[in-house]
């Protein structure tokens, strides 16, 4: 079970976008893509989906260690516990069950 999952609200704790919050769009190989954070400029060729081509801004992946889960307006670490025979994630700061 992963500590950070797709759809979680996270806060960036390091890098150029420090203190920005956003939803996780993708988690893969220890990297995360956070909506609106770590934006990069990409030059695209014209294609069927984008007939104009041009310069596009899109979020790039960042290391998972640079984000923390954001629960109730606070950055928190993630712990695990068993509830009704099922492993669940818990916010360390509040003790609240996340999922």
N, C-alpha and C positions, 0 to 999 in steps of 0.2 A: 504494500500500500504506500502511495506517495504522500508526502507532506503538502505539496502544492499540486492542485489539479486544475484542469480546464474549467473556466467559469468562476474561479475564486477571485475575490477582490484582494489585490496585493498593493503594497507600497514599496517603491524602489528605495533601497537604503544605501546605494553606492553608485557612483558614475555621474554622467552629465545630467541625468534626469532625477537626481536624488530628491526625495520627498514628494514625487508625483505618485498618484494612485491610478489604478486601472484594472480592467478585467483581464485574466489570462486567456489568451486565444489558443495557445498551443504549448504543450510540454513534451520535449523529446530530448533524450540523451543528455540530461543535466542542464538543458537550456530551456528558457521560457520566452514566449513572445507576448508582450503586454501591450494592450490597446493604447495607442497614443504616446508610447514611450520608446526611446531609442530609435527615433525616426531617421531614416536614411533616404538619400536621393538616388533614384534608379532611372537610368535612361532606357526606354523601351522602344523596340522596333514596332512598326505598324503590324497589326495582326487582325484576325477575324473578330476577336473580342474587343480590341482597341484599335480601330482603323486609323486613328489619328497618330498614334505613337506619342512620343514626347517624354517629358520628365515627370516622374511620379514619386511622391513621398509615400514610404511604407515603413511599418515597424520592423526592426531587425531583432534577431534573437539575442538574449543576454543570459549570463550565467544565473542559474537558479539560486546561487548563494547571494546574489545582489537584490533579492526581493524577500519580503516578509509578509505573512498573512495579515490582513487588515480586518479586525473584528471590532465592532462597536466603537469606531473612531480611534482605535489603538493598534499599533503594530504588536504582534504577539508571536511567540514560538508555538510550535505544534507538537502535541504529545498524542499518545495513543492509549486507549482504554477499551475494555470489553463491556458491552452493554447488551443484555439479553442474548448472550452467546455470539454477538457480532462485534468485530473490531471497528471502532469509530475514532475519528480525529477529535482532539480536544484542544481548545485555546488555553495555553498555559496561564495567561494573564487573568482570564475570567473564569476558567474552568467550564466554559460553555461547550456543549457538543456542536461541532461544525456541520457534520453530515450524518 
